[in-house]
Amino acid sequence: METENKDTQVENVEETEKVETTKTYTQEDIDNSFNAGVKKAKSDWQKDEKYKEFLEWKKTNQNDSEKLKELQINNEELLRENKLLKATNEVAKSDVKPEFIRFVTSEVMELVNDTTDFETALKNYKKENSQYFGETVVKKVQSSPNLNGGTKQSTVNDIFNDMIRGA
């Protein structure tokens, strides 16, 4: 019987050891193992020449996209400037007084929208604001009396000389 007990005890000890040697894994252990595998794969993968070529291509492509954005912004600015110059030219052709060209251009540009084109807006503005259109007439008016008594136009020097002599 003693041998049986020894065998049973040995079996119990072996079972206990087997149970104790079975390890349970935590989420942290799994994450660490996964991350280590990814890190190893990544380091191997980054050494590959095709990956290095890809990085160079990506850097070049980013530079090209930045240049493209810069060109698009420049193009939009030039288009706005071109549109403004064309509008100013059309306003100038429409018999507007020269001193009001910039003002009328900005006013008409504000009237342009999806339903109203520039020409229509200019015609409507011209009807409603005729004071800005027409020929500018500059009249020279003598600001001081003619001291000579004649009909001869006096020059500025003549006028000053007459004033000094009269004083």
Chimera marker file (.cmm) of the C-alpha trace (Angstrom):
<marker_set name="trace">
<marker id="1" x="0.000" y="0.000" z="0.000" r="1" g="1" b="0" radius="0.5"/>
<marker id="2" x="2.846" y="2.252" z="0.615" r="1" g="1" b="0" radius="0.5"/>
<marker id="3" x="3.887" y="2.001" z="-2.970" r="1" g="1" b="0" radius="0.5"/>
<marker id="4" x="0.428" y="2.906" z="-4.046" r="1" g="1" b="0" radius="0.5"/>
<marker id="5" x="0.472" y="5.975" z="-1.828" r="1" g="1" b="0" radius="0.5"/>
<marker id="6" x="3.842" y="7.007" z="-3.189" r="1" g="1" b="0" radius="0.5"/>
<marker id="7" x="2.580" y="6.623" z="-6.752" r="1" g="1" b="0" radius="0.5"/>
<marker id="8" x="-0.537" y="8.592" z="-5.946" r="1" g="1" b="0" radius="0.5"/>
<marker id="9" x="1.511" y="11.288" z="-4.259" r="1" g="1" b="0" radius="0.5"/>
<marker id="10" x="3.882" y="11.457" z="-7.230" r="1" g="1" b="0" radius="0.5"/>
<marker id="11" x="0.931" y="11.746" z="-9.597" r="1" g="1" b="0" radius="0.5"/>
<marker id="12" x="-0.614" y="14.490" z="-7.453" r="1" g="1" b="0" radius="0.5"/>
<marker id="13" x="2.670" y="16.393" z="-7.388" r="1" g="1" b="0" radius="0.5"/>
<marker id="14" x="3.027" y="16.053" z="-11.185" r="1" g="1" b="0" radius="0.5"/>
<marker id="15" x="-0.555" y="17.278" z="-11.727" r="1" g="1" b="0" radius="0.5"/>
<marker id="16" x="0.058" y="20.215" z="-9.397" r="1" g="1" b="0" radius="0.5"/>
<marker id="17" x="3.239" y="21.099" z="-11.285" r="1" g="1" b="0" radius="0.5"/>
<marker id="18" x="1.408" y="20.854" z="-14.618" r="1" g="1" b="0" radius="0.5"/>
<marker id="19" x="-1.333" y="23.125" z="-13.364" r="1" g="1" b="0" radius="0.5"/>
<marker id="20" x="1.206" y="25.607" z="-12.020" r="1" g="1" b="0" radius="0.5"/>
<marker id="21" x="3.238" y="25.674" z="-15.254" r="1" g="1" b="0" radius="0.5"/>
<marker id="22" x="0.215" y="26.555" z="-17.420" r="1" g="1" b="0" radius="0.5"/>
<marker id="23" x="0.391" y="30.321" z="-17.795" r="1" g="1" b="0" radius="0.5"/>
<marker id="24" x="-2.505" y="32.642" z="-18.526" r="1" g="1" b="0" radius="0.5"/>
<marker id="25" x="-1.815" y="35.669" z="-20.740" r="1" g="1" b="0" radius="0.5"/>
<marker id="26" x="-3.062" y="39.144" z="-19.977" r="1" g="1" b="0" radius="0.5"/>
<marker id="27" x="-4.072" y="41.725" z="-22.588" r="1" g="1" b="0" radius="0.5"/>
<marker id="28" x="-0.865" y="43.599" z="-21.817" r="1" g="1" b="0" radius="0.5"/>
<marker id="29" x="1.207" y="40.485" z="-22.636" r="1" g="1" b="0" radius="0.5"/>
<marker id="30" x="-0.635" y="40.072" z="-25.928" r="1" g="1" b="0" radius="0.5"/>
<marker id="31" x="-0.225" y="43.753" z="-26.800" r="1" g="1" b="0" radius="0.5"/>
<marker id="32" x="3.487" y="43.667" z="-25.996" r="1" g="1" b="0" radius="0.5"/>
<marker id="33" x="3.989" y="40.559" z="-28.094" r="1" g="1" b="0" radius="0.5"/>
<marker id="34" x="2.034" y="42.053" z="-30.999" r="1" g="1" b="0" radius="0.5"/>
<marker id="35" x="3.904" y="45.365" z="-30.805" r="1" g="1" b="0" radius="0.5"/>
<marker id="36" x="7.253" y="43.567" z="-30.730" r="1" g="1" b="0" radius="0.5"/>
<marker id="37" x="6.289" y="41.643" z="-33.872" r="1" g="1" b="0" radius="0.5"/>
<marker id="38" x="5.124" y="44.815" z="-35.612" r="1" g="1" b="0" radius="0.5"/>
<marker id="39" x="8.320" y="46.616" z="-34.629" r="1" g="1" b="0" radius="0.5"/>
<marker id="40" x="10.463" y="43.813" z="-36.023" r="1" g="1" b="0" radius="0.5"/>
<marker id="41" x="8.466" y="43.663" z="-39.240" r="1" g="1" b="0" radius="0.5"/>
<marker id="42" x="8.575" y="47.438" z="-39.562" r="1" g="1" b="0" radius="0.5"/>
<marker id="43" x="12.351" y="47.584" z="-39.127" r="1" g="1" b="0" radius="0.5"/>
<marker id="44" x="12.808" y="44.885" z="-41.756" r="1" g="1" b="0" radius="0.5"/>
<marker id="45" x="10.407" y="46.644" z="-44.075" r="1" g="1" b="0" radius="0.5"/>
<marker id="46" x="12.055" y="50.043" z="-43.664" r="1" g="1" b="0" radius="0.5"/>
<marker id="47" x="15.365" y="48.620" z="-44.815" r="1" g="1" b="0" radius="0.5"/>
<marker id="48" x="13.814" y="47.651" z="-48.157" r="1" g="1" b="0" radius="0.5"/>
<marker id="49" x="14.979" y="49.747" z="-51.142" r="1" g="1" b="0" radius="0.5"/>
<marker id="50" x="11.457" y="50.015" z="-52.559" r="1" g="1" b="0" radius="0.5"/>
<marker id="51" x="10.279" y="51.598" z="-49.316" r="1" g="1" b="0" radius="0.5"/>
<marker id="52" x="13.098" y="54.146" z="-49.506" r="1" g="1" b="0" radius="0.5"/>
<marker id="53" x="12.144" y="54.906" z="-53.115" r="1" g="1" b="0" radius="0.5"/>
<marker id="54" x="8.545" y="55.347" z="-52.012" r="1" g="1" b="0" radius="0.5"/>
<marker id="55" x="9.580" y="57.851" z="-49.327" r="1" g="1" b="0" radius="0.5"/>
<marker id="56" x="11.564" y="59.867" z="-51.890" r="1" g="1" b="0" radius="0.5"/>
<marker id="57" x="8.616" y="59.814" z="-54.294" r="1" g="1" b="0" radius="0.5"/>
<marker id="58" x="6.266" y="60.918" z="-51.508" r="1" g="1" b="0" radius="0.5"/>
<marker id="59" x="8.566" y="63.827" z="-50.570" r="1" g="1" b="0" radius="0.5"/>
<marker id="60" x="8.767" y="64.938" z="-54.220" r="1" g="1" b="0" radius="0.5"/>
<marker id="61" x="5.002" y="64.586" z="-54.614" r="1" g="1" b="0" radius="0.5"/>
<marker id="62" x="4.385" y="66.734" z="-51.534" r="1" g="1" b="0" radius="0.5"/>
<marker id="63" x="6.634" y="69.442" z="-52.979" r="1" g="1" b="0" radius="0.5"/>
<marker id="64" x="4.719" y="69.238" z="-56.254" r="1" g="1" b="0" radius="0.5"/>
<marker id="65" x="1.375" y="69.529" z="-54.476" r="1" g="1" b="0" radius="0.5"/>
<marker id="66" x="2.606" y="72.592" z="-52.555" r="1" g="1" b="0" radius="0.5"/>
<marker id="67" x="3.757" y="74.151" z="-55.831" r="1" g="1" b="0" radius="0.5"/>
<marker id="68" x="0.396" y="73.319" z="-57.394" r="1" g="1" b="0" radius="0.5"/>
<marker id="69" x="-1.482" y="75.024" z="-54.546" r="1" g="1" b="0" radius="0.5"/>
<marker id="70" x="0.752" y="78.083" z="-54.873" r="1" g="1" b="0" radius="0.5"/>
<marker id="71" x="0.120" y="78.216" z="-58.623" r="1" g="1" b="0" radius="0.5"/>
<marker id="72" x="-3.639" y="77.876" z="-58.095" r="1" g="1" b="0" radius="0.5"/>
<marker id="73" x="-3.648" y="80.777" z="-55.616" r="1" g="1" b="0" radius="0.5"/>
<marker id="74" x="-1.574" y="82.884" z="-58.005" r="1" g="1" b="0" radius="0.5"/>
<marker id="75" x="-3.917" y="81.978" z="-60.862" r="1" g="1" b="0" radius="0.5"/>
<marker id="76" x="-6.997" y="83.002" z="-58.857" r="1" g="1" b="0" radius="0.5"/>
<marker id="77" x="-5.370" y="86.330" z="-57.982" r="1" g="1" b="0" radius="0.5"/>
<marker id="78" x="-4.500" y="86.999" z="-61.627" r="1" g="1" b="0" radius="0.5"/>
<marker id="79" x="-8.037" y="86.097" z="-62.711" r="1" g="1" b="0" radius="0.5"/>
<marker id="80" x="-9.506" y="88.584" z="-60.202" r="1" g="1" b="0" radius="0.5"/>
<marker id="81" x="-7.099" y="91.273" z="-61.390" r="1" g="1" b="0" radius="0.5"/>
<marker id="82" x="-7.924" y="90.514" z="-65.029" r="1" g="1" b="0" radius="0.5"/>
<marker id="83" x="-11.647" y="90.679" z="-64.298" r="1" g="1" b="0" radius="0.5"/>
<marker id="84" x="-11.218" y="94.046" z="-62.562" r="1" g="1" b="0" radius="0.5"/>
<marker id="85" x="-9.150" y="95.453" z="-65.446" r="1" g="1" b="0" radius="0.5"/>
<marker id="86" x="-11.740" y="94.309" z="-67.995" r="1" g="1" b="0" radius="0.5"/>
<marker id="87" x="-14.490" y="95.866" z="-65.907" r="1" g="1" b="0" radius="0.5"/>
<marker id="88" x="-12.568" y="99.131" z="-65.595" r="1" g="1" b="0" radius="0.5"/>
<marker id="89" x="-12.004" y="99.153" z="-69.358" r="1" g="1" b="0" radius="0.5"/>
<marker id="90" x="-15.727" y="98.597" z="-70.046" r="1" g="1" b="0" radius="0.5"/>
<marker id="91" x="-16.700" y="101.352" z="-67.609" r="1" g="1" b="0" radius="0.5"/>
<marker id="92" x="-14.229" y="103.730" z="-69.237" r="1" g="1" b="0" radius="0.5"/>
<marker id="93" x="-15.775" y="102.964" z="-72.659" r="1" g="1" b="0" radius="0.5"/>
<marker id="94" x="-19.273" y="103.677" z="-71.329" r="1" g="1" b="0" radius="0.5"/>
<marker id="95" x="-18.843" y="107.452" z="-71.309" r="1" g="1" b="0" radius="0.5"/>
<marker id="96" x="-18.257" y="107.704" z="-67.569" r="1" g="1" b="0" radius="0.5"/>
<marker id="97" x="-16.530" y="110.816" z="-66.321" r="1" g="1" b="0" radius="0.5"/>
<marker id="98" x="-12.818" y="110.040" z="-65.789" r="1" g="1" b="0" radius="0.5"/>
<marker id="99" x="-12.817" y="111.032" z="-62.125" r="1" g="1" b="0" radius="0.5"/>
<marker id="100" x="-15.534" y="108.453" z="-61.383" r="1" g="1" b="0" radius="0.5"/>
<marker id="101" x="-14.141" y="105.415" z="-63.240" r="1" g="1" b="0" radius="0.5"/>
<marker id="102" x="-12.872" y="103.554" z="-60.152" r="1" g="1" b="0" radius="0.5"/>
<marker id="103" x="-15.989" y="104.378" z="-58.141" r="1" g="1" b="0" radius="0.5"/>
<marker id="104" x="-18.431" y="103.313" z="-60.858" r="1" g="1" b="0" radius="0.5"/>
<marker id="105" x="-16.418" y="100.133" z="-61.520" r="1" g="1" b="0" radius="0.5"/>
<marker id="106" x="-16.607" y="99.074" z="-57.875" r="1" g="1" b="0" radius="0.5"/>
<marker id="107" x="-20.322" y="99.932" z="-57.703" r="1" g="1" b="0" radius="0.5"/>
<marker id="108" x="-21.151" y="97.952" z="-60.853" r="1" g="1" b="0" radius="0.5"/>
<marker id="109" x="-18.993" y="94.986" z="-59.735" r="1" g="1" b="0" radius="0.5"/>
<marker id="110" x="-21.111" y="94.742" z="-56.590" r="1" g="1" b="0" radius="0.5"/>
<marker id="111" x="-24.228" y="94.435" z="-58.742" r="1" g="1" b="0" radius="0.5"/>
<marker id="112" x="-22.848" y="91.483" z="-60.731" r="1" g="1" b="0" radius="0.5"/>
<marker id="113" x="-24.128" y="88.088" z="-59.564" r="1" g="1" b="0" radius="0.5"/>
<marker id="114" x="-25.297" y="84.741" z="-60.966" r="1" g="1" b="0" radius="0.5"/>
<marker id="115" x="-28.332" y="86.270" z="-62.655" r="1" g="1" b="0" radius="0.5"/>
<marker id="116" x="-26.896" y="89.661" z="-63.707" r="1" g="1" b="0" radius="0.5"/>
<marker id="117" x="-23.863" y="89.952" z="-65.965" r="1" g="1" b="0" radius="0.5"/>
<marker id="118" x="-21.536" y="92.950" z="-66.034" r="1" g="1" b="0" radius="0.5"/>
<marker id="119" x="-22.991" y="94.608" z="-69.138" r="1" g="1" b="0" radius="0.5"/>
<marker id="120" x="-26.552" y="94.484" z="-67.770" r="1" g="1" b="0" radius="0.5"/>
<marker id="121" x="-25.436" y="95.792" z="-64.387" r="1" g="1" b="0" radius="0.5"/>
<marker id="122" x="-23.569" y="98.658" z="-66.077" r="1" g="1" b="0" radius="0.5"/>
<marker id="123" x="-26.608" y="99.615" z="-68.199" r="1" g="1" b="0" radius="0.5"/>
<marker id="124" x="-28.894" y="99.595" z="-65.151" r="1" g="1" b="0" radius="0.5"/>
<marker id="125" x="-26.387" y="101.601" z="-63.103" r="1" g="1" b="0" radius="0.5"/>
<marker id="126" x="-26.022" y="104.127" z="-65.927" r="1" g="1" b="0" radius="0.5"/>
<marker id="127" x="-29.819" y="104.625" z="-66.050" r="1" g="1" b="0" radius="0.5"/>
<marker id="128" x="-30.075" y="105.135" z="-62.295" r="1" g="1" b="0" radius="0.5"/>
<marker id="129" x="-26.920" y="107.264" z="-61.823" r="1" g="1" b="0" radius="0.5"/>
<marker id="130" x="-26.599" y="109.489" z="-64.870" r="1" g="1" b="0" radius="0.5"/>
<marker id="131" x="-24.652" y="112.106" z="-62.889" r="1" g="1" b="0" radius="0.5"/>
<marker id="132" x="-21.487" y="109.983" z="-63.222" r="1" g="1" b="0" radius="0.5"/>
<marker id="133" x="-21.763" y="109.743" z="-67.004" r="1" g="1" b="0" radius="0.5"/>
<marker id="134" x="-21.295" y="112.246" z="-69.776" r="1" g="1" b="0" radius="0.5"/>
<marker id="135" x="-18.559" y="114.513" z="-70.882" r="1" g="1" b="0" radius="0.5"/>
<marker id="136" x="-16.642" y="116.428" z="-68.276" r="1" g="1" b="0" radius="0.5"/>
<marker id="137" x="-16.723" y="120.117" z="-69.063" r="1" g="1" b="0" radius="0.5"/>
<marker id="138" x="-14.039" y="122.236" z="-67.528" r="1" g="1" b="0" radius="0.5"/>
<marker id="139" x="-14.788" y="125.928" z="-67.666" r="1" g="1" b="0" radius="0.5"/>
<marker id="140" x="-12.142" y="128.451" z="-66.864" r="1" g="1" b="0" radius="0.5"/>
<marker id="141" x="-13.636" y="131.237" z="-64.888" r="1" g="1" b="0" radius="0.5"/>
<marker id="142" x="-11.707" y="134.367" z="-64.090" r="1" g="1" b="0" radius="0.5"/>
<marker id="143" x="-11.537" y="134.598" z="-60.338" r="1" g="1" b="0" radius="0.5"/>
<marker id="144" x="-10.551" y="138.250" z="-60.168" r="1" g="1" b="0" radius="0.5"/>
<marker id="145" x="-11.697" y="141.275" z="-62.085" r="1" g="1" b="0" radius="0.5"/>
<marker id="146" x="-9.756" y="142.423" z="-65.075" r="1" g="1" b="0" radius="0.5"/>
<marker id="147" x="-7.862" y="145.452" z="-63.837" r="1" g="1" b="0" radius="0.5"/>
<marker id="148" x="-6.669" y="146.498" z="-67.255" r="1" g="1" b="0" radius="0.5"/>
<marker id="149" x="-10.153" y="147.488" z="-68.313" r="1" g="1" b="0" radius="0.5"/>
<marker id="150" x="-9.708" y="145.743" z="-71.645" r="1" g="1" b="0" radius="0.5"/>
<marker id="151" x="-10.851" y="142.454" z="-72.925" r="1" g="1" b="0" radius="0.5"/>
<marker id="152" x="-7.337" y="141.023" z="-72.877" r="1" g="1" b="0" radius="0.5"/>
<marker id="153" x="-6.954" y="137.995" z="-70.608" r="1" g="1" b="0" radius="0.5"/>
<marker id="154" x="-4.553" y="138.761" z="-67.811" r="1" g="1" b="0" radius="0.5"/>
<marker id="155" x="-1.894" y="136.334" z="-66.817" r="1" g="1" b="0" radius="0.5"/>
<marker id="156" x="-1.194" y="135.552" z="-63.212" r="1" g="1" b="0" radius="0.5"/>
<marker id="157" x="1.848" y="137.825" z="-63.323" r="1" g="1" b="0" radius="0.5"/>
<marker id="158" x="-0.219" y="140.684" z="-64.708" r="1" g="1" b="0" radius="0.5"/>
<marker id="159" x="-2.799" y="140.274" z="-61.988" r="1" g="1" b="0" radius="0.5"/>
<marker id="160" x="-0.206" y="140.265" z="-59.213" r="1" g="1" b="0" radius="0.5"/>
<marker id="161" x="1.583" y="143.247" z="-60.709" r="1" g="1" b="0" radius="0.5"/>
<marker id="162" x="-1.681" y="145.135" z="-60.884" r="1" g="1" b="0" radius="0.5"/>
<marker id="163" x="-2.473" y="144.268" z="-57.275" r="1" g="1" b="0" radius="0.5"/>
<marker id="164" x="0.942" y="145.481" z="-56.092" r="1" g="1" b="0" radius="0.5"/>
<marker id="165" x="0.691" y="148.704" z="-58.041" r="1" g="1" b="0" radius="0.5"/>
<marker id="166" x="-2.800" y="149.321" z="-56.763" r="1" g="1" b="0" radius="0.5"/>
<marker id="167" x="-1.748" y="148.927" z="-53.133" r="1" g="1" b="0" radius="0.5"/>
<link id1="1" id2="2" r="1" g="1" b="0" radius="0.2"/>
<link id1="2" id2="3" r="1" g="1" b="0" radius="0.2"/>
<link id1="3" id2="4" r="1" g="1" b="0" radius="0.2"/>
<link id1="4" id2="5" r="1" g="1" b="0" radius="0.2"/>
<link id1="5" id2="6" r="1" g="1" b="0" radius="0.2"/>
<link id1="6" id2="7" r="1" g="1" b="0" radius="0.2"/>
<link id1="7" id2="8" r="1" g="1" b="0" radius="0.2"/>
<link id1="8" id2="9" r="1" g="1" b="0" radius="0.2"/>
<link id1="9" id2="10" r="1" g="1" b="0" radius="0.2"/>
<link id1="10" id2="11" r="1" g="1" b="0" radius="0.2"/>
<link id1="11" id2="12" r="1" g="1" b="0" radius="0.2"/>
<link id1="12" id2="13" r="1" g="1" b="0" radius="0.2"/>
<link id1="13" id2="14" r="1" g="1" b="0" radius="0.2"/>
<link id1="14" id2="15" r="1" g="1" b="0" radius="0.2"/>
<link id1="15" id2="16" r="1" g="1" b="0" radius="0.2"/>
<link id1="16" id2="17" r="1" g="1" b="0" radius="0.2"/>
<link id1="17" id2="18" r="1" g="1" b="0" radius="0.2"/>
<link id1="18" id2="19" r="1" g="1" b="0" radius="0.2"/>
<link id1="19" id2="20" r="1" g="1" b="0" radius="0.2"/>
<link id1="20" id2="21" r="1" g="1" b="0" radius="0.2"/>
<link id1="21" id2="22" r="1" g="1" b="0" radius="0.2"/>
<link id1="22" id2="23" r="1" g="1" b="0" radius="0.2"/>
<link id1="23" id2="24" r="1" g="1" b="0" radius="0.2"/>
<link id1="24" id2="25" r="1" g="1" b="0" radius="0.2"/>
<link id1="25" id2="26" r="1" g="1" b="0" radius="0.2"/>
<link id1="26" id2="27" r="1" g="1" b="0" radius="0.2"/>
<link id1="27" id2="28" r="1" g="1" b="0" radius="0.2"/>
<link id1="28" id2="29" r="1" g="1" b="0" radius="0.2"/>
<link id1="29" id2="30" r="1" g="1" b="0" radius="0.2"/>
<link id1="30" id2="31" r="1" g="1" b="0" radius="0.2"/>
<link id1="31" id2="32" r="1" g="1" b="0" radius="0.2"/>
<link id1="32" id2="33" r="1" g="1" b="0" radius="0.2"/>
<link id1="33" id2="34" r="1" g="1" b="0" radius="0.2"/>
<link id1="34" id2="35" r="1" g="1" b="0" radius="0.2"/>
<link id1="35" id2="36" r="1" g="1" b="0" radius="0.2"/>
<link id1="36" id2="37" r="1" g="1" b="0" radius="0.2"/>
<link id1="37" id2="38" r="1" g="1" b="0" radius="0.2"/>
<link id1="38" id2="39" r="1" g="1" b="0" radius="0.2"/>
<link id1="39" id2="40" r="1" g="1" b="0" radius="0.2"/>
<link id1="40" id2="41" r="1" g="1" b="0" radius="0.2"/>
<link id1="41" id2="42" r="1" g="1" b="0" radius="0.2"/>
<link id1="42" id2="43" r="1" g="1" b="0" radius="0.2"/>
<link id1="43" id2="44" r="1" g="1" b="0" radius="0.2"/>
<link id1="44" id2="45" r="1" g="1" b="0" radius="0.2"/>
<link id1="45" id2="46" r="1" g="1" b="0" radius="0.2"/>
<link id1="46" id2="47" r="1" g="1" b="0" radius="0.2"/>
<link id1="47" id2="48" r="1" g="1" b="0" radius="0.2"/>
<link id1="48" id2="49" r="1" g="1" b="0" radius="0.2"/>
<link id1="49" id2="50" r="1" g="1" b="0" radius="0.2"/>
<link id1="50" id2="51" r="1" g="1" b="0" radius="0.2"/>
<link id1="51" id2="52" r="1" g="1" b="0" radius="0.2"/>
<link id1="52" id2="53" r="1" g="1" b="0" radius="0.2"/>
<link id1="53" id2="54" r="1" g="1" b="0" radius="0.2"/>
<link id1="54" id2="55" r="1" g="1" b="0" radius="0.2"/>
<link id1="55" id2="56" r="1" g="1" b="0" radius="0.2"/>
<link id1="56" id2="57" r="1" g="1" b="0" radius="0.2"/>
<link id1="57" id2="58" r="1" g="1" b="0" radius="0.2"/>
<link id1="58" id2="59" r="1" g="1" b="0" radius="0.2"/>
<link id1="59" id2="60" r="1" g="1" b="0" radius="0.2"/>
<link id1="60" id2="61" r="1" g="1" b="0" radius="0.2"/>
<link id1="61" id2="62" r="1" g="1" b="0" radius="0.2"/>
<link id1="62" id2="63" r="1" g="1" b="0" radius="0.2"/>
<link id1="63" id2="64" r="1" g="1" b="0" radius="0.2"/>
<link id1="64" id2="65" r="1" g="1" b="0" radius="0.2"/>
<link id1="65" id2="66" r="1" g="1" b="0" radius="0.2"/>
<link id1="66" id2="67" r="1" g="1" b="0" radius="0.2"/>
<link id1="67" id2="68" r="1" g="1" b="0" radius="0.2"/>
<link id1="68" id2="69" r="1" g="1" b="0" radius="0.2"/>
<link id1="69" id2="70" r="1" g="1" b="0" radius="0.2"/>
<link id1="70" id2="71" r="1" g="1" b="0" radius="0.2"/>
<link id1="71" id2="72" r="1" g="1" b="0" radius="0.2"/>
<link id1="72" id2="73" r="1" g="1" b="0" radius="0.2"/>
<link id1="73" id2="74" r="1" g="1" b="0" radius="0.2"/>
<link id1="74" id2="75" r="1" g="1" b="0" radius="0.2"/>
<link id1="75" id2="76" r="1" g="1" b="0" radius="0.2"/>
<link id1="76" id2="77" r="1" g="1" b="0" radius="0.2"/>
<link id1="77" id2="78" r="1" g="1" b="0" radius="0.2"/>
<link id1="78" id2="79" r="1" g="1" b="0" radius="0.2"/>
<link id1="79" id2="80" r="1" g="1" b="0" radius="0.2"/>
<link id1="80" id2="81" r="1" g="1" b="0" radius="0.2"/>
<link id1="81" id2="82" r="1" g="1" b="0" radius="0.2"/>
<link id1="82" id2="83" r="1" g="1" b="0" radius="0.2"/>
<link id1="83" id2="84" r="1" g="1" b="0" radius="0.2"/>
<link id1="84" id2="85" r="1" g="1" b="0" radius="0.2"/>
<link id1="85" id2="86" r="1" g="1" b="0" radius="0.2"/>
<link id1="86" id2="87" r="1" g="1" b="0" radius="0.2"/>
<link id1="87" id2="88" r="1" g="1" b="0" radius="0.2"/>
<link id1="88" id2="89" r="1" g="1" b="0" radius="0.2"/>
<link id1="89" id2="90" r="1" g="1" b="0" radius="0.2"/>
<link id1="90" id2="91" r="1" g="1" b="0" radius="0.2"/>
<link id1="91" id2="92" r="1" g="1" b="0" radius="0.2"/>
<link id1="92" id2="93" r="1" g="1" b="0" radius="0.2"/>
<link id1="93" id2="94" r="1" g="1" b="0" radius="0.2"/>
<link id1="94" id2="95" r="1" g="1" b="0" radius="0.2"/>
<link id1="95" id2="96" r="1" g="1" b="0" radius="0.2"/>
<link id1="96" id2="97" r="1" g="1" b="0" radius="0.2"/>
<link id1="97" id2="98" r="1" g="1" b="0" radius="0.2"/>
<link id1="98" id2="99" r="1" g="1" b="0" radius="0.2"/>
<link id1="99" id2="100" r="1" g="1" b="0" radius="0.2"/>
<link id1="100" id2="101" r="1" g="1" b="0" radius="0.2"/>
<link id1="101" id2="102" r="1" g="1" b="0" radius="0.2"/>
<link id1="102" id2="103" r="1" g="1" b="0" radius="0.2"/>
<link id1="103" id2="104" r="1" g="1" b="0" radius="0.2"/>
<link id1="104" id2="105" r="1" g="1" b="0" radius="0.2"/>
<link id1="105" id2="106" r="1" g="1" b="0" radius="0.2"/>
<link id1="106" id2="107" r="1" g="1" b="0" radius="0.2"/>
<link id1="107" id2="108" r="1" g="1" b="0" radius="0.2"/>
<link id1="108" id2="109" r="1" g="1" b="0" radius="0.2"/>
<link id1="109" id2="110" r="1" g="1" b="0" radius="0.2"/>
<link id1="110" id2="111" r="1" g="1" b="0" radius="0.2"/>
<link id1="111" id2="112" r="1" g="1" b="0" radius="0.2"/>
<link id1="112" id2="113" r="1" g="1" b="0" radius="0.2"/>
<link id1="113" id2="114" r="1" g="1" b="0" radius="0.2"/>
<link id1="114" id2="115" r="1" g="1" b="0" radius="0.2"/>
<link id1="115" id2="116" r="1" g="1" b="0" radius="0.2"/>
<link id1="116" id2="117" r="1" g="1" b="0" radius="0.2"/>
<link id1="117" id2="118" r="1" g="1" b="0" radius="0.2"/>
<link id1="118" id2="119" r="1" g="1" b="0" radius="0.2"/>
<link id1="119" id2="120" r="1" g="1" b="0" radius="0.2"/>
<link id1="120" id2="121" r="1" g="1" b="0" radius="0.2"/>
<link id1="121" id2="122" r="1" g="1" b="0" radius="0.2"/>
<link id1="122" id2="123" r="1" g="1" b="0" radius="0.2"/>
<link id1="123" id2="124" r="1" g="1" b="0" radius="0.2"/>
<link id1="124" id2="125" r="1" g="1" b="0" radius="0.2"/>
<link id1="125" id2="126" r="1" g="1" b="0" radius="0.2"/>
<link id1="126" id2="127" r="1" g="1" b="0" radius="0.2"/>
<link id1="127" id2="128" r="1" g="1" b="0" radius="0.2"/>
<link id1="128" id2="129" r="1" g="1" b="0" radius="0.2"/>
<link id1="129" id2="130" r="1" g="1" b="0" radius="0.2"/>
<link id1="130" id2="131" r="1" g="1" b="0" radius="0.2"/>
<link id1="131" id2="132" r="1" g="1" b="0" radius="0.2"/>
<link id1="132" id2="133" r="1" g="1" b="0" radius="0.2"/>
<link id1="133" id2="134" r="1" g="1" b="0" radius="0.2"/>
<link id1="134" id2="135" r="1" g="1" b="0" radius="0.2"/>
<link id1="135" id2="136" r="1" g="1" b="0" radius="0.2"/>
<link id1="136" id2="137" r="1" g="1" b="0" radius="0.2"/>
<link id1="137" id2="138" r="1" g="1" b="0" radius="0.2"/>
<link id1="138" id2="139" r="1" g="1" b="0" radius="0.2"/>
<link id1="139" id2="140" r="1" g="1" b="0" radius="0.2"/>
<link id1="140" id2="141" r="1" g="1" b="0" radius="0.2"/>
<link id1="141" id2="142" r="1" g="1" b="0" radius="0.2"/>
<link id1="142" id2="143" r="1" g="1" b="0" radius="0.2"/>
<link id1="143" id2="144" r="1" g="1" b="0" radius="0.2"/>
<link id1="144" id2="145" r="1" g="1" b="0" radius="0.2"/>
<link id1="145" id2="146" r="1" g="1" b="0" radius="0.2"/>
<link id1="146" id2="147" r="1" g="1" b="0" radius="0.2"/>
<link id1="147" id2="148" r="1" g="1" b="0" radius="0.2"/>
<link id1="148" id2="149" r="1" g="1" b="0" radius="0.2"/>
<link id1="149" id2="150" r="1" g="1" b="0" radius="0.2"/>
<link id1="150" id2="151" r="1" g="1" b="0" radius="0.2"/>
<link id1="151" id2="152" r="1" g="1" b="0" radius="0.2"/>
<link id1="152" id2="153" r="1" g="1" b="0" radius="0.2"/>
<link id1="153" id2="154" r="1" g="1" b="0" radius="0.2"/>
<link id1="154" id2="155" r="1" g="1" b="0" radius="0.2"/>
<link id1="155" id2="156" r="1" g="1" b="0" radius="0.2"/>
<link id1="156" id2="157" r="1" g="1" b="0" radius="0.2"/>
<link id1="157" id2="158" r="1" g="1" b="0" radius="0.2"/>
<link id1="158" id2="159" r="1" g="1" b="0" radius="0.2"/>
<link id1="159" id2="160" r="1" g="1" b="0" radius="0.2"/>
<link id1="160" id2="161" r="1" g="1" b="0" radius="0.2"/>
<link id1="161" id2="162" r="1" g="1" b="0" radius="0.2"/>
<link id1="162" id2="163" r="1" g="1" b="0" radius="0.2"/>
<link id1="163" id2="164" r="1" g="1" b="0" radius="0.2"/>
<link id1="164" id2="165" r="1" g="1" b="0" radius="0.2"/>
<link id1="165" id2="166" r="1" g="1" b="0" radius="0.2"/>
<link id1="166" id2="167" r="1" g="1" b="0" radius="0.2"/>
</marker_set>
